[in-house]
Amino acid sequence: MDRREFLKLCMTMAAGFTLFGCRSGGLTDKLSGPALKDFEDEVRRAMAQMKPGFRLVKVPMPGEMKSSPADRENRFGMAIDLDACDGCGKCILACNQENNVPLVSESLAKQGRFMHWIELRDGIPTMCFHCSDAPCEKVCPTGAANHTPDGLSAMMYKRCAGSRFCGANCPVQARKFNYEDARSLGHAKQFNPQVPLRDKGVMEKCSLCIQRLQNDRMNFKANAGLAAIAGAKSGLAGITGAKSGPAVGTMSGKISWRGKGLQTACAMACPKHAIIFGNWLDESSDLVKEAKVRNLYAPEGIAKLDPSVVYMRGRR
Amino acid sequence: MIFRILLYIGLGLLLPGCAALGYSLWEGPAAWSTDVRTFWGTPVSLFVFWIGIAHAGTLISAIFLALDIHLDRRTSMLAELTTLCALVVAAIFPLMHLGVLENFYMVIPFLDARENFANLRSPLVWDFCCIAIYGILSALFFVIHLGSHKFEQLKTLRKPMAWLLFPLVLWVHTIVSLDFAVTFVPEWRGAFFPLYFIAGAIYSGLAMVIALLAAEGRRIRLLEKIMMAFSWLMFLFWVWNFALKGDWSVSAFIFGALLPQLWWVSSIRENTIGRIAIAFSAILGMWLERFFLAAPSEVAETASNFGWIDFGLLLFGLGLFLSLVAFGRIRLRKHFDGDDILIGEVEVALESESASAPANAAPDKTTTLSILRFPLLLGILVTILYIVWATSQSFFDTFDLPVVSLIPIVYPLIALVAGIALCARNLWEIAPRKLKLFFVIGVGMIGFAAGAYFAGGSSAEPVGEISGPKPNTSDPALSTSGLALSNTTPEALWNARCAACHGVDGSFNEKFVREFYPLPQKLSAGRLDSLGEDSLVNVILNGRINMNPYGGRISREEAVGLVRHMRALAGEDSIAGANSLVGTDSLVVEKSSAGEDSL
């Protein structure tokens, strides 16, 4: 082969590969997204490959957050009633739909690397425990894993560089890493328009349905603002206690939002009502009322880190 | 000649290596074997391995120089070259380890306009700072060494630089060990980890230098002895680790601790091939040790996941290292040649012959100290200023004891400033014109990058990136505002979204705005009318200066509603608004504070 011929061959190959690469979407593009049945099948598969459980130890009732900045009125969390839970896995599917958790491909599924924010470990639903003294947040180099004042261990996806240090440092392995681009693989379905689909290469985990909390907070702010104007117009000095409806509580003379009546997707989906969501600092919430008469437990690895999500078992 | 062969071998290894690197960059962290529990895998182990090798070079050269242990130039220069090349290789792996490569800059502990700050509690941030600084100072040290046989004034700088690098080497590898030791992973915990890592680094680095020296056709018995001492040290650490946690990787133990003991057999020791084999056994053992460390759970399973990509990455590291070392050695051969000239040490030796030994030792130390004094004080000053500035950032309010988390970068910062202050003037004087020009351009580009970093990117969702079905914003049931109110009035939306800054009545929330942003324009009726509805809607959706974009959060219809509501608010106090443009009105301020109280 002389040089000219060789160069010609090279050029043709380059052009060919370029044309091949320029096709819209690429090889893996799928026109239709996954169906709900695919998600149900995956949950079933994850439950069949169940991971071993943790040793549970007794913990006191969560109080105010120990790390700053801490809200003195709100600390959201959950209690999971292990006496009621029968490990049906309906919470997993509900969570997937609420938070647009994607499917994974076969190779990852074989290793048990599902994206599910809730997993059954030895039949016990396990998710991020939203520790107040969270080890994942300490090691995140960019600050993408951070705390909200009301007790949520939050993830800022746009700030995440994907170092996976948080995942390594989580004692209960609650964090999930987006190994693949679920969108372009056709593994993602946006069931809920209020939750963004995550990009490839970022960490994610249970957010305690932060979108529901934020919506309710926004609603409250909108209504309270209107009420404030109404109060100002009618010449009242304030609306102290005047309009404290079911969604609001009072603190230091001001109306404040306590997140009453809110439920996470998993709590709503549980047929046995084993998952109770609420505000640990609100004495009148179902969560506190129930937790007061029960023994509270948490996995041994995080029991000292002041988790916001705990298990209940037996009566006190 | 031998280095030419090494260069070809390196380039040959680089070919499959680059294929593996490209594939894993394209595919992301799913490409290589990662631990199920820790999410970490091959690149992390390769990083620790290469950074270990990078430490021995400077260690040999700098610490021996600082402690007056004599080494000829061929050895010390080769060791420094090894350091630089291994650092380049080591820098690639943590970058490719990242899930979102383009976000790597967020690790830099420097402020941006939105007051985002890297989490200085994270060992990865310490690691990044330390290794970057170590790289800069090692390069400076090497350049000084290269130039010192031509320019007399650089010779006096070598020893002060060596004294700066001596603690830095140990410091940096301590920080690398903290990546593991501060975590909750049981296999990674241990207060002995810094020493363990330093010992491992020196051990593997010495082995690498000994292997390269064999290619050079020489043999330094001192280095071999030190290597053997470290092989016992590693043996002890492994036994200690086993006693503590029950971890035992047999292959690492055999290659790292047992096989190198063949050095005691004189026929192997005296044979070049035998020495190379011992060195490679130590290197292999140390790599295996790092590999099992980064992926602790289910060691057997991880090993079976070790695919051709992992081999490719291994080859890539090796190939790049070999090519860089051989290329550097060939290009700089005139600096290596003439091995009868001993740099630095020979003069000390000659002087000590002429003068009495104790009298010589004292003035020598004082010159080192007097050269180092000013740069060191400058470094300490700059570091203190940085710490005061960094801890005043609002990010540090979110956790206790911020100063403690800054300790790991204290010495590297001091060393960086001191090292640059030490060399800057002398290097500037001897640098050729062209290099000066490049340097100025480089500084300009760094300034530009810092400015771009400070400005930050847009927080808006990039247009057209989402290929999936977007929620229909015109559908009222799927309003993106997130408000579940069936009758979301513009007024309610204003109170929820805008009132925090602009105030419930439109005459902005002065207290909040003063604290966080420069005051926005007053939205008087005249101004609103002159801007027009369309442009105001665009400002709401796309943002402007300090106004954040709300395009992803509210629909266009809602924005129009907001603009009309804003106009209605302005209409009520158009006179007050007009007054406020002049700047003196108590009425508006009173009103806004009243609104704030009732909130």
Interface residues (C-beta under 8 A of the other chain):
Chain A: G33 S67 S68 P69 S107 L108 Q111 G112 R113 P135 E137 K138 V139 C140 P141 T142 G143 N146 H147 K158 R159 C160 A161 G162 S163 R164 F165 G167 A168 N169 C170 P171 Q173 F177 N178 Y179 E180 R183 S184 A188 K189 Q190 P193 Q194 P196 L197 D199 K200 G201 V202 M203 Q211 Q214 N215 D216 M218 N219 K221 A222 N223 A224 G225 L226 A228 I229 G231 A232 G238 I239 G301
Chain B: G28 P29 A30 V36 R37 T38 F39 W40 H97 L98 G99 V100 L101 N103 F104 M106 V107 N116 F117 A118 N119 R121 S122 P123 L124 V125 F128 D179 V182 T183 F184 V185 F395 D397 T398 F399 D400 S459 E461 I466 S467 G468 P469 P471 L478 T480 S481 G482 L483 A484 L485 T488 E491 A492 L493 W494 N495 A496 R497 A499 V504 D505 A594 G595 D597 S598 L599
